[in-house]
């Protein structure tokens, strides 16, 4: 018999502190009592379960046996294994154990409807006094079960946030990776998921994009990123109501994190300026996103289903005079001499991002000298099709250092969120 008031208060307190359901705490208590019973009363080979009645305080114990027959277990007597036995033998059936198994014919005597793999229960004598070792066993079991319940609770909470933006506080650094305090859990931002050139200090509160939740670890692995292309689209969705309600649709992004991002948008409602909606009055909206990204340059361009128009827009801020569409998704863009360096960009960055966001190979040339190939003026869109497939499945992989990250974004993936 237990002090019910004390126990129930403890259950409620643990449930609130760990943010887990009270019934999970009760299950942990039952498992720990069953483990103590097995230890104290020499039932180690048996499957023992306990049921705690939180109204009366009584605990009942029973043994569980699985219904088997000759087809599901090995009924033969154990024999000594020969040293030269082949390791390639067929997978053997589990050996019959009278403490854990009951034959089907015997089970039917107890329960006429019994069938293979059913569980038959046998009441055990009730005990409430346990020795020191059994009590230690119970303590270990309950701690383990509570950790598992808390882990599952955290996993479920953050699984729902995969693909969203969350805030966290920089906690510590280890081998170039940054650990982030998320409240109930700790996230990790790997080196290649940080923005190049961005420096972090303990205590900094920042926003992060949740790229993945790893379930195959003792504690949920919450993988965070600030360099992911979707981080930019989610930030805009928080700042721009027209994106949040899908009046304005995000069509594509190409990004060199920490340096420049091109952001293609399209209006689904006539009369709504998609670019102006993202820029905001006096540039307040785009400035807010840029500030979060450490002053990363943002080119907001209007998407068009016409390749020539889209390619011309993608070379913004340069003004393009003409675009010539060639076979094999190639195009030549002609600009005035004073726009040439702007169209190509430093180290070819502008044309490179333009090629990535459009999916076309772009060759920038001077209108006054169209035959001359410009240095760094040609950029190719690499493996766009396979990358789009990965993005649709939410499996965009980080690019190698200094390479471009690209993403095509279906409108359905833009969530109805904005920052208050």
Residue pairs with C-beta under 8 A, 6 or more apart in sequence:
1 57
1 58
1 128
2 52
2 57
2 59
3 57
4 54
4 55
4 56
4 57
7 29
7 54
7 57
8 54
11 22
11 25
11 26
11 29
11 54
12 22
14 20
14 25
14 146
15 21
15 22
15 24
15 25
18 146
18 149
18 150
18 153
19 150
19 153
19 157
19 184
20 146
20 149
20 150
20 152
20 153
21 149
24 149
25 146
25 149
26 52
26 54
27 145
27 149
28 141
28 142
28 145
28 146
28 149
29 52
29 142
30 49
30 50
30 51
30 52
31 50
31 141
31 142
31 145
32 137
32 138
32 139
32 141
32 142
32 145
33 50
33 52
33 59
33 138
34 48
34 49
34 50
34 61
35 137
35 138
35 140
35 141
36 130
36 134
36 135
36 137
36 138
36 141
37 43
37 48
37 50
37 61
37 124
37 127
37 130
37 134
38 44
38 46
38 48
39 130
39 133
39 134
39 137
40 127
40 130
40 131
40 133
40 134
41 127
43 63
43 124
45 97
45 99
45 100
46 63
46 99
46 100
47 63
47 64
47 65
47 99
47 100
48 61
48 62
48 63
48 64
48 124
49 61
49 62
49 64
49 121
50 59
50 60
50 61
51 59
51 60
51 61
51 62
52 58
52 59
53 59
53 60
58 126
59 126
59 128
60 123
60 126
61 123
61 124
61 125
61 126
61 127
62 121
62 122
62 123
62 124
63 121
63 122
63 124
64 119
64 120
64 121
64 122
65 99
65 100
65 101
65 102
65 119
65 120
65 121
65 122
66 100
66 101
66 102
66 117
66 118
66 119
66 120
67 101
67 102
67 103
67 104
67 107
67 114
67 115
67 116
67 117
67 118
67 119
67 120
68 96
68 101
68 102
68 103
68 104
68 116
69 103
69 104
69 105
69 116
72 93
72 94
72 116
72 117
73 93
73 94
73 95
73 96
73 101
74 92
74 93
74 94
74 95
74 96
75 96
78 95
102 120
104 114
104 115
104 116
107 114
107 118
107 120
108 114
110 120
111 118
111 120
114 120
130 138
151 218
151 219
151 220
154 184
154 185
154 219
154 220
155 213
155 215
155 220
157 184
158 182
158 185
158 210
158 213
158 220
158 222
159 213
161 210
162 210
162 211
162 212
162 213
162 394
163 209
163 210
163 230
163 394
163 413
163 415
164 209
164 210
164 234
164 415
164 417
165 207
165 208
165 209
165 210
165 231
165 234
165 235
165 238
165 417
166 182
166 187
166 207
166 208
166 210
166 224
167 205
167 206
167 207
167 208
168 180
168 181
168 182
168 183
168 187
168 205
168 206
168 208
168 224
169 180
169 181
169 203
169 204
169 205
170 178
170 179
170 180
170 181
170 200
170 201
170 202
170 203
170 204
170 205
170 206
171 179
171 180
171 181
171 186
171 202
172 178
172 179
172 202
173 179
173 200
175 191
176 190
176 191
177 188
177 189
177 190
177 191
178 188
178 189
178 194
178 200
179 186
179 187
179 188
179 189
180 186
180 187
180 188
180 189
180 206
180 208
180 224
182 222
185 219
185 220
185 222
186 219
186 222
187 208
187 210
187 222
187 223
187 224
188 221
188 222
188 223
188 224
189 208
189 223
189 224
189 225
189 226
190 223
192 227
192 398
192 401
193 211
193 223
193 224
193 225
193 226
193 227
193 228
193 398
194 200
194 226
194 227
195 226
195 227
195 257
195 258
195 293
195 294
195 296
196 227
196 257
196 258
196 259
196 401
196 402
197 258
197 294
198 226
198 258
198 294
200 206
206 226
207 226
207 231
207 235
207 292
208 224
208 225
208 226
208 231
209 224
209 225
209 226
209 228
209 230
209 231
209 234
210 222
210 223
210 224
211 223
211 224
211 225
211 228
212 221
212 223
213 220
213 221
213 222
213 223
214 220
214 221
214 222
214 223
215 221
225 231
225 398
226 257
226 293
227 255
227 257
227 258
227 398
227 405
228 396
228 398
228 405
229 253
229 254
229 255
229 261
229 396
229 405
229 406
229 407
230 253
230 396
230 407
230 409
232 253
232 255
232 261
232 263
232 289
232 293
232 298
233 250
233 253
233 263
233 407
233 409
233 414
234 415
234 417
235 288
235 289
235 292
235 293
236 243
236 250
236 263
236 278
236 285
236 289
237 243
237 244
237 250
237 414
237 415
237 416
237 417
237 418
238 244
238 417
238 418
238 419
239 280
239 285
239 288
239 289
239 418
239 419
240 248
240 277
240 278
240 280
240 285
240 418
241 418
242 248
242 267
242 272
242 274
242 277
242 278
243 249
243 250
243 265
243 277
243 278
243 414
244 414
244 415
244 416
244 417
244 418
245 416
246 268
246 411
246 414
246 416
247 267
247 268
247 269
247 272
247 277
248 265
248 266
248 267
248 268
248 272
248 274
248 277
248 278
249 265
249 266
249 267
249 268
249 274
249 303
249 411
249 414
250 263
250 264
250 265
250 409
250 411
250 414
251 264
251 265
251 266
251 303
251 408
251 409
252 264
252 303
252 357
252 358
252 406
252 407
252 408
252 409
253 261
253 262
253 263
253 264
253 357
253 406
253 407
253 409
254 261
254 262
254 353
254 354
254 356
254 357
254 404
254 405
254 406
254 407
255 261
255 262
255 353
255 404
255 405
255 406
255 407
256 349
256 352
256 353
256 402
256 404
256 405
257 293
257 296
257 405
258 293
258 294
258 296
259 296
259 297
259 349
260 296
260 297
260 298
260 299
260 345
260 349
260 350
260 353
261 293
261 296
261 297
261 298
261 299
261 353
262 299
262 301
262 314
262 316
262 353
262 354
262 356
262 357
263 278
263 298
263 299
263 300
263 301
264 301
264 302
264 303
264 310
264 313
264 314
264 357
265 274
265 275
265 277
265 278
265 300
265 301
265 302
265 303
266 274
266 302
266 303
266 304
267 273
267 274
267 277
268 411
274 302
274 303
275 300
275 301
275 302
277 285
278 285
278 286
278 300
279 285
279 286
279 300
280 286
280 287
286 298
286 300
289 298
290 296
290 297
290 298
299 316
299 317
299 353
301 313
301 314
301 316
301 357
302 313
303 310
303 313
304 310
304 313
307 323
307 325
307 331
307 358
307 360
308 323
308 324
308 325
308 331
309 323
310 358
311 320
311 323
311 331
311 333
311 354
311 358
311 360
311 362
312 320
312 323
312 333
314 353
314 354
314 357
314 358
314 362
315 333
315 335
315 343
315 350
315 351
315 354
315 362
315 364
317 342
318 335
318 339
318 342
318 343
318 350
319 335
319 336
319 339
320 333
320 334
320 335
320 339
320 343
321 334
321 335
321 336
321 367
322 333
322 334
322 367
323 331
323 332
323 333
323 334
324 331
324 332
324 333
324 334
325 331
326 332
328 361
329 359
329 360
329 361
329 381
330 360
330 361
330 362
330 363
331 360
331 361
331 362
331 363
332 362
332 363
332 364
332 365
332 370
333 343
333 362
333 363
333 364
333 365
334 365
334 366
334 367
334 370
335 342
335 343
335 364
335 365
335 366
335 367
336 366
336 367
336 368
337 366
337 367
337 368
340 364
340 366
340 374
340 377
342 350
343 350
343 351
343 364
343 377
344 350
344 351
344 364
344 374
344 376
344 377
345 351
345 352
345 353
347 376
348 376
348 377
348 379
351 362
351 364
351 376
351 377
351 378
351 379
352 379
352 404
353 404
354 362
354 379
355 361
355 362
355 379
355 380
355 381
356 379
356 381
356 384
356 404
356 406
357 406
358 381
359 381
359 384
360 381
361 378
361 379
361 380
361 381
362 378
362 379
363 373
363 377
363 378
364 374
364 377
364 378
365 372
365 373
365 374
365 377
366 372
366 374
381 406
384 406
384 408
387 396
387 406
387 407
387 408
388 408
390 396
390 397
391 407
391 408
391 409
392 408
392 410
396 405
396 407
398 405
399 405
